[in-house]
Amino acid sequence: MLLTSLVGSYAQPDWLIDRARLADRFPPRVRAKELWRPAPEHLAQAQDDATVLAIRAQERAGLDVLTDGEMRRESYSNHFATALDGVDVDNPGTALDRSGHPNPVPRIVGPISRPEPVQVRDLEFLRAHTDRPIKITVPGPFTMSQQAQDDHYGDPEAAAMGYAAAVNAEVRDLFAAGADVVQVDEPYLQARPEAARAYGLAALNAALDGVSGTTAVHLCFGYAAIIHERPSGYSFLPELAGCPVDQISIETAQSGLDLGVLADLAGKTIILGVVDLSTPEAETAEVVAGRVRRAYPYLPPERLVIAPDCGMKYLPRESADEKMRAMAGAAALLRAEREDA
């Protein structure tokens, strides 16, 4: 009841990545090797060390379900998207970001396929370094299709379905390797709701087809460090009620989202974003608990997971640690209330 977990990313150390350059640009869609501080021959070891750091930080804070912190990623999506066949990342194309700005993106030049598992080794490393339940994230097929220039399919739905087959294969391998939860990150379902309704939901369903294991999907309004304004509600959310996903991750802290939307998601567990990432100042456990209580009229605590609004990638590490402790403290307060009731 009232488990705690990150959405995905933890704050990467300054010795690993140039955080100033990272924050001064939109999340990279193609490779951005210039962001890494260690020499190429030492990078993999440094990323492993940073992953252990992220795991231990989550354990010390008292979180229940751990991620690898996405320490090996320049962004949530390009780690996977640039590992696929059928895309040219050396001669990128251009696509508009959710903010409306053009961004270099992979250029689809042939059928999308996954030549080999991309994140299984990351999952196995996480599994080897903690005995707590673990979650790993994969970018969603619709989002990747929106972050690419299609010079092959000539049909946006066909491109999304190509990505869906690659994600489906990856999700199956991640569960086989020991994942407790696999989360598909689909922020562009919220950003582009008309296309999402036309074919994005079908692509997500295809990515989850035949998968056995606890699955989640994450929708957000964008990283708070980059996208500063928050709408008052989701443009795409009730449509997920019939999706075969088990958990839905949404943000409610910064936006003050009307949680009446949860009534439309009967049967789903909600990963409830209750930590505001627009400020490094950490909330108290009581503040976080109050945000969780707002969901009680719509969902029982057994179907709530306490989380930040989005990834913690852009926070200072000290702030990330304090906010994680506030999440764990809120869970303890709320569990005690239930026991006393």
TALINDA-V158265 format. One record per pair of residues at least 6 apart in sequence whose ideal C-beta (glycine too) atoms are under 8 Angstrom apart, sorted by the first residue. I is the first residue (numbers start at 1). J is the second residue. Records with the same first field share a line. If there is no record, write none. Layout:
I=J, J
This chain:
1=301, 302, 335, 338
2=292, 301, 304, 305, 306, 331, 334, 335
3=64, 65, 305, 306, 331
4=62, 63, 64, 65, 305, 306, 307, 324, 327, 328, 331
5=63, 64, 65, 66, 67, 135, 271, 305, 306, 307
6=58, 63, 66, 67, 69, 307, 308, 311, 312, 324
7=137, 183, 218, 220, 249, 271, 273, 307, 308, 309, 310, 311, 312
8=67, 70, 76, 137, 183, 185, 218, 311
9=67, 69, 70, 73, 76, 311, 312, 313
10=54, 57, 58, 67, 69, 70, 71, 312, 313, 317, 320
11=312, 313, 314, 315, 316, 317, 319, 320
12=19, 22, 50, 69, 71, 313
13=50, 53, 317
14=37
15=37, 38, 46
16=36, 37, 38, 46, 47, 50, 71
17=35, 36, 37, 74
18=34, 35, 36, 37
19=314
21=34, 35
22=35, 74, 313, 314
23=225, 226, 314
26=97, 99, 101, 103, 226
27=74, 75, 76, 77, 78, 223, 226
28=35, 74, 75, 78, 104
29=75, 77, 78, 81, 92, 95, 103, 104, 105, 106, 147, 148
30=78, 82, 89, 92, 104, 105, 106
31=74, 78, 82, 89
32=74, 75, 78
33=40, 74
35=74
36=43, 74
37=46
38=45, 46
47=71, 72
48=125
50=69, 71
51=68, 69, 71, 72, 122, 125, 126, 129
52=129
53=69, 71
54=67, 68, 69, 71
55=66, 68, 69, 126, 129, 130
57=69, 317, 320, 321, 324
58=66, 67, 69, 324
59=66, 130, 132
60=321
61=321, 324, 325, 327, 328
62=324, 325, 328, 329, 331, 332
63=132, 324, 327, 328
64=132, 133, 331
65=132, 133, 134, 135, 180, 181, 305
66=126, 130, 132, 133, 134, 135
67=126, 134, 135, 136, 137
68=122, 123, 125, 126, 136
70=76, 79, 137, 311, 313
72=79, 122
73=79
76=137, 139, 185, 311, 313
77=139, 143, 144, 147, 185
79=118, 119
80=118, 119, 138, 139, 144, 170
81=87, 106, 139, 144, 147, 148
82=89, 106
83=114, 115, 118
84=106, 112, 113, 114, 115, 163, 166
85=110, 111, 112, 113, 114, 115
86=108, 109, 110, 111, 112, 113, 152, 162
87=106, 107, 108, 109, 112, 148
88=106, 107, 109
89=106, 107
91=107
92=104, 105, 106, 107, 149
93=104, 105, 106, 107, 148, 149, 151
94=102, 103, 104, 105, 149
95=102, 103, 105, 146, 147, 148, 149
96=102, 103
97=103
98=187, 188, 191, 192, 222, 227
99=222, 226, 227
103=147
105=147, 148, 149
106=147, 148, 149
107=148, 149, 151
108=148, 149, 150, 151, 152, 153, 159, 162
109=151, 152
110=152
111=152, 162
112=159, 162, 163, 165, 166
113=162, 165, 166
114=165, 166, 169, 170
117=170, 173, 174
118=170
119=136, 138, 170, 174
120=173, 174, 177
122=136
123=134, 136, 174, 177, 178, 179
124=177, 178
126=134, 136
127=134, 177, 178, 179
133=180, 181
134=178, 179, 180, 181
135=179, 180, 181, 182, 183, 216
136=174, 179, 181, 182, 183
137=182, 183, 184, 185, 218
138=167, 170, 171, 174, 182, 183, 184, 185
139=167, 184, 185
140=167, 184, 185, 186, 188, 189, 203, 204, 207, 217
141=160, 161, 162, 163, 164, 166, 167, 203, 204, 206, 207
142=160, 163, 186, 188, 189, 195, 196, 199, 200, 203, 204
143=185, 186, 187, 188, 189
144=163
145=156, 159, 160, 162, 163, 203
146=188, 191, 192, 195
147=188
148=159
150=156, 159
152=159
153=159, 162
156=195, 199
157=198, 199, 202, 203
160=199, 200, 202, 203
161=199, 202, 203, 206
163=203, 207
164=203, 204, 206, 207
165=206
167=184, 207
168=206, 207, 208, 209, 210, 211
171=182, 184, 207, 208, 211, 213, 215
172=210, 211
174=182
175=182, 211, 212, 213
179=213
180=213, 214
181=213, 214, 215, 216, 247
182=211, 213, 214, 215, 216
183=215, 216, 217, 218, 247, 249
184=204, 207, 208, 215, 216, 217, 218, 245
185=217, 218
186=200, 204, 217, 218, 219
187=218, 219, 220, 221, 222
188=196, 200
189=196, 200, 201, 204, 217, 219, 236
190=196, 219, 220, 221, 234, 235, 236, 237
191=222
192=200
193=235, 236
196=236, 239
197=236, 239
201=239, 240, 243
204=217, 243, 245
205=243, 244
208=215, 243, 244, 245
209=244
211=244
214=246, 247
215=244, 245, 246, 247
216=245, 246, 247, 248, 249, 271
217=240, 243, 245, 247, 248, 249
218=249, 271, 310
219=234, 236, 237, 240, 248, 249, 250
220=249, 250, 251, 273, 309, 310
221=227, 230, 231, 251, 255, 310
222=310
223=277, 310, 311, 313, 314
224=254, 276, 277, 278, 309, 310, 314
225=277, 278, 314
226=314
228=278
230=254, 255
231=255
232=255, 256, 257, 258
233=255, 257, 258, 261
234=250, 257, 261
237=248, 250, 261, 264, 265
238=261, 264, 265
240=248, 265, 268
241=264, 265, 266, 267, 268
245=268
246=268, 269
247=268, 269, 270, 271, 305
248=265, 268, 269, 270, 271
249=270, 271, 273, 307
250=257, 261, 270, 271, 272, 273
251=257, 273, 309, 310
252=259, 272, 273, 274, 291, 294, 295, 309
253=273, 274, 275, 276, 277, 291, 308, 309
254=276, 277, 278, 309
255=309
259=294, 295, 297, 298
260=298
262=270, 295, 298, 299
263=298
268=303
269=303, 304, 305
270=295, 299, 303, 304, 305
271=305, 307
272=291, 292, 295, 304, 305, 306, 307
273=307, 308, 309, 310
274=288, 291, 292, 306, 307, 308, 309, 327, 330
275=283, 288, 307, 308, 309, 323, 326, 327
276=283, 309
277=308, 309, 310, 311, 312, 314, 315
280=315, 316, 319
281=319
282=319, 322, 323, 325, 326
283=323, 326
284=326, 329
285=325, 326, 328, 329, 330, 332, 333
286=330, 333
287=326
288=306, 326, 327, 329, 330
289=329, 330, 333, 334
292=304, 306, 330, 334
293=334
295=304
301=334, 338
306=327, 330, 331
307=327
308=323, 327
312=320, 323
315=323
